[in-house]
Amino acid sequence: MKRRILAIVAIVLASIASAWAQQSPPPVSSTPAAVSQEELDKLLAPIALYPDSLLAQVLMASTYPLEVVIAARWSKENPNVTGKALEDAMKKQTWDPSVKGLTSVPKVLDRMSENLGWTQKLGDALLADQTAVMATVQALRAKAQAQGNLKTTPEQTVKTEVQENKTVIVIEPAQPEKIYVPTYDPYYAYGPWWYSYPPYYMYPYGYYYAPGVAFATGILVGAAIWGGCNWGGGGVYINHHNFNNFNGSNIGNGNWNHNVDHRKGVAYGNDKAAQKFNRGGDARAAQSREQFRARADQGRSQLSSMDRGQLQNRVSASDRAGGGNAGNRAGSGNLGNRPSASVGSRDIGSRSSSGFSGANYGSSSRAASSRGSSSRSSMSSGSRGGGGRGGGGRR
């Protein structure tokens, strides 16, 4: 009798799984939502007034948040390593070159590490839409310039140029190999803030901002800061001459491409970035697993409330639907002896990628059957096989 009940359990759960497998997958939007303009303004306000080269490199490095944290810790532990010694030390590291170069401006790297949520959102915004990011920077610069907070100083040169029929504001260091990092309150630098929620802040609570824009002590960065802004084309690029000098490499062009390997498994925070770098299925896979688990739990709940007559009726109905004996019908095999319950071409007992990890109903049934004296409740829980998820992405 117990073996018969186990067979019933397996039939019902297999039916649930089959119904789930035949359902259409969750719809995928053909045009994933981009980052909102409000979010872009808030994200970019703290760095839009950085010199172009530093801005571009911060944007690139922000796509590798885990390596930013590791590099920031290294910088804190090695504060006196600068110049040629820093270049030599970085050649031994395996971080992305954009992150390595920022070790020459450790305060910036530290701010990125301390504000990791901001850093990751910034990088995801760049990966989702470089053109929107660069256009937002230009709009913010125009606002700051109108407020008198962006102008040429002994530390930097500000000029207006036309690039590919676009009028843009360019910021360059007054001395090519020396960077002065601007410090300003993004809530006021662009005039009265135009959203209900303030922009992101880069500095600790209580940090004092000078009126307007101030500058930290200049840092001799040499070739370590090699980023570039293609304002006309709407993207970032690599000054490959500086890049090669600092990294001891020999790249031949200035194209920048995100390297997924340096992401170190950190999930992409918006659909567009995730799909672009082949990580878009994580959320949908997790949703599908949860749907199956919900149906399986519902099926077990229904079984636990049935008496013997109702269970027998369920078996008879399953036999009639399948056109034969449930234990021997085609495609089923002997439920008491089969190694795992199959749904279509998928092996429930072994396929973890579809969220069935731990759901080896066949082996659980044999184990429950061998115990003999197990209660109906324990057999039902044993059939779950642990219920572990087969995977899932962050968020």
C-alpha positions in Angstrom: 0.0 0.0 0.0 2.8 2.4 0.9 4.4 1.7 -2.4 1.1 2.4 -4.1 0.8 5.8 -2.3 4.3 6.7 -3.4 3.5 5.9 -6.9 0.5 8.2 -6.7 2.6 11.0 -5.3 5.1 10.6 -8.2 2.3 10.6 -10.8 0.7 13.8 -9.4 4.1 15.6 -9.1 5.1 14.5 -12.6 1.7 15.9 -13.8 2.4 19.2 -12.2 5.9 19.4 -13.6 4.6 18.5 -17.1 2.0 21.2 -16.9 4.6 23.7 -15.9 7.0 22.6 -18.7 4.3 23.1 -21.3 3.6 26.7 -20.2 5.1 29.5 -22.2 8.1 31.2 -20.6 7.6 34.6 -19.0 7.5 37.3 -21.8 10.8 39.1 -22.5 10.5 42.7 -23.3 12.0 43.4 -26.7 13.0 46.9 -25.5 14.3 46.7 -21.9 13.7 49.8 -19.9 16.8 52.1 -19.9 18.0 54.0 -16.8 15.6 56.9 -16.2 16.9 60.4 -16.8 16.4 61.3 -13.2 18.6 58.4 -12.1 21.3 59.4 -14.7 21.3 62.9 -13.4 21.7 61.7 -9.8 24.4 59.2 -10.6 26.5 61.5 -12.8 26.2 64.7 -10.8 29.1 63.9 -8.4 31.6 63.3 -11.3 30.3 65.3 -14.3 32.8 68.1 -13.6 35.8 65.8 -13.5 38.4 66.3 -16.3 37.4 64.2 -19.3 40.2 61.7 -18.9 39.5 61.0 -15.3 35.7 60.9 -15.9 36.1 58.3 -18.6 38.3 56.1 -16.6 36.0 56.3 -13.6 33.1 55.2 -15.8 35.1 52.3 -17.2 36.3 51.1 -13.8 32.8 51.4 -12.3 31.8 48.4 -14.5 34.1 46.2 -12.3 32.9 47.0 -8.7 34.5 44.1 -7.0 37.9 44.9 -8.4 37.4 48.5 -7.4 37.0 47.4 -3.8 40.1 45.2 -3.9 42.2 47.9 -5.6 41.1 50.5 -3.0 42.2 48.2 -0.2 45.6 47.7 -1.9 46.0 51.5 -2.2 45.3 51.9 1.6 47.8 49.3 2.4 50.5 50.8 0.1 50.1 54.6 0.4 53.7 55.3 -0.5 53.9 53.4 -3.7 53.8 56.0 -6.5 55.3 56.9 -9.8 57.4 54.1 -11.5 57.0 51.9 -8.5 53.3 52.0 -8.9 53.5 51.2 -12.6 55.6 48.2 -11.8 53.3 47.0 -9.0 50.2 47.3 -11.2 51.8 45.2 -13.9 51.7 42.3 -11.4 48.0 42.7 -10.7 45.3 41.0 -12.6 42.7 43.7 -12.3 41.2 45.5 -15.3 43.5 48.2 -16.6 40.9 50.9 -15.9 41.0 49.9 -12.2 44.8 49.7 -12.1 45.1 53.3 -13.4 42.9 54.7 -10.7 45.4 53.6 -8.0 47.2 56.8 -9.1 44.3 58.8 -7.6 43.6 56.8 -4.5 41.0 59.3 -3.0 38.8 58.8 -6.1 39.2 55.0 -5.8 38.4 55.1 -2.1 35.2 57.1 -2.7 34.1 54.5 -5.3 34.8 51.7 -2.9 33.0 53.4 0.0 30.0 54.2 -2.2 29.8 50.7 -3.8 26.0 50.9 -4.6 26.6 54.1 -6.5 29.6 52.6 -8.3 27.7 49.6 -9.5 24.7 51.6 -10.7 27.0 54.0 -12.5 28.7 51.1 -14.3 25.4 49.4 -15.2 24.1 52.7 -16.6 27.2 53.0 -18.8 26.9 49.5 -20.1 23.2 50.0 -20.8 23.5 53.2 -22.8 26.8 55.1 -23.2 25.2 57.7 -25.4 22.6 58.6 -22.7 25.4 58.8 -20.1 27.6 61.1 -22.1 24.6 63.3 -23.1 23.7 63.6 -19.4 27.2 64.7 -18.5 27.1 67.5 -21.1 23.7 68.7 -19.8 25.0 68.8 -16.3 28.2 70.7 -17.4 26.0 73.3 -19.2 24.0 73.9 -16.0 27.2 74.3 -13.9 28.7 76.6 -16.4 25.5 78.7 -16.4 25.8 79.0 -12.6 29.5 80.1 -12.8 30.8 76.9 -11.3 32.6 75.6 -14.4 35.4 77.7 -15.8 39.0 77.7 -16.6 41.3 77.8 -13.5 45.0 77.2 -12.8 44.0 73.6 -12.3 42.0 72.9 -15.4 41.0 74.2 -18.9 37.4 74.5 -19.9 36.5 75.0 -23.5 33.6 74.6 -25.9 34.1 72.7 -29.1 32.0 71.3 -31.9 32.4 67.6 -32.3 30.5 65.8 -35.1 28.0 68.7 -35.2 27.5 68.7 -31.5 28.5 71.6 -29.3 30.2 70.1 -26.2 32.0 71.3 -23.1 35.5 69.8 -22.7 37.5 69.8 -19.4 41.2 69.1 -19.6 44.0 69.2 -16.9 46.0 72.4 -17.1 49.1 70.2 -17.0 48.6 67.0 -19.0 50.3 64.7 -16.5 48.8 66.2 -13.3 45.3 65.8 -12.2 43.4 68.1 -9.8 40.2 66.4 -8.7 37.4 68.9 -8.3 35.4 68.9 -5.1 31.9 70.3 -5.0 28.4 69.8 -3.6 26.3 68.3 -6.5 23.1 69.5 -4.9 24.2 73.2 -5.5 26.8 73.1 -8.2 24.3 72.9 -11.0 21.8 75.4 -9.6 18.7 74.5 -7.5 18.3 70.7 -7.8 15.3 69.9 -10.1 14.2 66.5 -8.6 12.5 65.6 -5.3 15.4 63.4 -4.3 19.0 64.7 -4.1 21.9 63.4 -6.1 24.3 60.9 -4.8 27.1 62.1 -2.6 30.7 60.9 -2.8 32.0 62.1 0.6 31.3 61.0 4.2 28.5 62.5 6.2 29.5 65.9 7.6 32.1 66.6 4.9 32.4 70.3 4.2 32.1 71.5 0.6 33.6 74.9 -0.3 31.2 77.2 -2.1 31.4 76.5 -5.8 34.1 74.1 -7.0 37.4 73.6 -5.1 40.3 71.3 -6.0 42.3 68.8 -4.0 46.0 68.8 -4.2 47.3 68.0 -7.7 48.4 64.4 -8.3 51.1 63.5 -10.8 49.5 60.7 -12.6 51.7 60.4 -15.6 50.2 57.9 -18.1 48.0 56.1 -15.5 44.9 58.1 -16.5 44.4 57.2 -20.1 40.6 57.5 -20.5 39.0 59.6 -23.2 35.5 61.0 -24.0 34.2 60.7 -27.5 31.5 63.4 -27.1 30.5 63.4 -30.7 30.1 59.7 -30.9 28.6 59.4 -27.4 31.0 57.0 -25.6 34.3 56.5 -23.9 37.6 55.5 -25.5 41.2 54.7 -24.7 44.2 57.0 -25.2 46.2 54.0 -26.4 49.5 55.8 -26.2 49.2 56.5 -22.5 47.6 53.1 -22.0 50.5 51.3 -23.5 53.1 53.3 -21.5 51.4 52.6 -18.2 50.4 49.0 -18.8 53.4 47.8 -20.7 51.1 46.7 -23.6 50.9 47.3 -27.3 47.2 47.8 -28.2 46.7 49.5 -31.6 43.5 51.3 -31.2 41.4 53.2 -28.8 38.3 51.1 -28.7 37.0 50.3 -25.2 35.0 47.1 -24.6 33.7 45.8 -21.3 35.5 42.6 -20.2 33.0 40.3 -18.5 35.8 38.2 -16.9 36.7 41.2 -14.7 33.2 41.5 -13.5 34.0 38.5 -11.2 30.4 37.2 -11.2 28.8 40.5 -9.9 25.2 40.6 -11.3 24.2 43.3 -13.8 21.7 45.6 -12.2 19.5 46.5 -15.2 17.9 44.3 -17.9 19.6 46.0 -20.8 23.1 45.6 -19.4 22.3 42.0 -18.3 21.0 41.0 -21.8 23.9 42.7 -23.5 26.4 40.6 -21.6 24.4 37.3 -21.6 23.2 37.5 -18.0 19.6 38.3 -18.8 18.2 34.9 -18.0 19.0 34.9 -14.3 15.9 36.7 -13.1 13.6 34.7 -15.4 15.1 31.4 -14.4 14.6 32.3 -10.7 11.0 33.2 -11.4 10.4 29.9 -13.3 11.9 27.9 -10.4 9.7 29.7 -7.9 6.6 29.0 -10.1 7.4 25.3 -10.2 8.1 25.1 -6.5 4.7 26.8 -5.8 2.9 24.2 -8.0 4.7 21.3 -6.4 3.9 22.6 -2.9 0.3 23.0 -3.9 0.2 19.4 -5.2 1.7 18.0 -2.0 -0.9 20.0 0.0 -3.7 18.5 -2.0 -2.4 15.0 -1.6 -2.1 15.4 2.2 -5.8 16.3 2.5 -7.1 13.3 0.4 -8.4 10.1 1.9 -7.6 6.7 0.4 -10.7 6.7 -1.9 -9.8 10.1 -3.3 -6.2 9.0 -4.0 -7.5 5.9 -5.8 -9.8 8.1 -8.0 -6.8 10.3 -8.8 -4.8 7.3 -9.9 -7.7 6.0 -12.0 -8.1 9.4 -13.7 -4.4 9.5 -14.5 -4.5 6.0 -16.0 -7.4 6.9 -18.2 -5.7 10.1 -19.3 -2.5 8.2 -20.2 -4.3 5.4 -22.0 -2.9 2.6 -19.8 -1.6 1.5 -16.5 0.3 4.3 -14.7 3.1 1.9 -13.8 3.7 0.7 -17.3 2.4 3.3 -19.8 4.6 4.5 -22.6 7.0 7.3 -21.7 6.5 6.6 -17.9 8.4 3.5 -17.1 7.8 1.7 -13.9 7.4 4.4 -11.3 8.6 2.1 -8.5 11.9 1.4 -10.2 12.7 4.3 -12.6 15.8 6.2 -11.7 14.2 9.6 -12.0 10.9 11.1 -13.1 11.2 12.6 -16.6 9.2 15.5 -17.9 9.4 15.5 -21.7 13.1 15.2 -22.5 14.3 16.7 -19.1 15.5 14.6 -16.2 14.0 16.0 -13.0 16.4 14.1 -10.9 19.6 15.6 -12.4 18.9 18.8 -14.3 19.9 21.6 -11.9 20.0 24.3 -14.5 16.2 24.4 -14.8 15.7 24.6 -11.0 15.0 20.9 -10.3 18.2 20.3 -8.3 17.4 18.0 -5.4 14.0 16.9 -6.8 15.0 13.3 -7.5 11.5 11.9 -6.9 12.4 8.3 -8.0 15.3 7.9 -5.6 13.4 9.5 -2.8 10.5 7.1 -3.4 12.8 4.1 -3.2 14.3 5.4 0.0 10.9 6.1 1.5 9.7 2.6 0.5 12.6 0.9 2.1 11.9 2.5 5.4 8.6 0.7 5.6 7.3 2.3 8.8 7.6 5.9 7.6 4.4 7.9 8.0 2.6 9.4 5.1 3.8 12.8 6.2 7.4 11.8 6.2 7.1 10.2 2.8 5.6 13.3 1.4 8.5 15.4 2.7 11.0 12.8 1.6 9.8 13.2 -2.0 10.9 16.8 -2.0 14.5 15.8 -2.0 15.6 18.9 -0.1 13.9 21.4 -2.4 17.2 23.2 -3.1 17.3 25.7 -5.8 19.3 24.8 -8.9 20.8 28.3 -9.1 19.7 31.8 -9.5 21.1 35.2 -9.9 21.3 38.0 -7.8 18.2 40.0 -7.4 
